[in-house]
Amino acid sequence: MPEADVSKKNKDYQANVPQENHGFFLKGSGNYDWGMKNRLSRIFNPKTGRTVMLAVDHGYFQGPTTGLERIDLNIVPLIPDCDALFCTRGILRSVVPADSTKPMVLRASGGPSILKELSDEQIAMDMEDAIRLNAAGIGIQVFIGGEHETRSVHNMTRLVDAGLRYGIPVMAVTAVGKDMVRDARYFQLACRICAELGAQIVKTYYVEEGFEEVTASCPVPIVMAGGKKIAELDALTMAYNAVQGGASGVDMGRNIFQSDAPIAMLTAIHKVVHENMKPPDALALFESLK
């Protein structure tokens, strides 16, 4: 039977060279489907295994947060300098330019405002809408120890199930209520529960004592939450200590967009996370860019 390929060159199958079996660079992610890995490779830099995610989702429960009054003016100019943006679908549709090629991670939980019990959240976004918006991932709050702990865990597992169907990773965000102690023992518990029940990424807070044990006991990547606004050197030091302690990057908001020079701060954080720049050097870079 004649070949469709009529090239005069002899075929070269290189039968003596076995096909390379590529591993995957991200902790605990080797057995995911191709689409899931591809999205994770957009969120995390494959060269470093880390990410600088810019969190601007605060308005979903506390309205126009300081620094987020005008996202079109204050945040859109920062998008080119972050690795991924963590925002709500409302902001994505109404403000973020559609020609942006940065990966978007979308807030998928909500319900109560700062006026109510915050753990009383529900799923607030359908996975099909995340697909329509070309999301690289979704994030959901999990209130371990909170009044509505069980519901928040089940909210997460329902989204994990949907995400596995479509290849979209879920980031579980460990929430800390007024009565919860922010220590390594609590975060070991919260992060491990989220990972055990299927979250592909866990976002949690940095603690000075025992953070290495939090990351070591969590089988999936941990990204550090930035928390409230602190001095630039303190924020750079916290980010440095977190990645040196095993975090796969940061998801930082107020310490960037509430800074006097947000682009300079974002650049300095990027150097700390991806290049292990020491905090004093990163502060000097921030000051020079500012």
Secondary structure by P-SEA (a helix, b strand, c coil): cccccccccccccccccccccccccccccccccaaaaaaaaaaccccccccbbbbccccccccccccccccccccccccccccbbbbcaaaaacccccccccbbbbbcccccccccccccccccccaaaaaaacccbbbbbbbccccaaaaaaaaaaaaaaaaaacbbbbbbbbbbcccccccaaaaaaaaaaaaaacccbbbbbbbccaaaaaaaacccbbbbbbcccccaaaaaaaaaaaaaaccccccccccccccccaaaaaaaaaaaacccccaaaaaaaaaaac
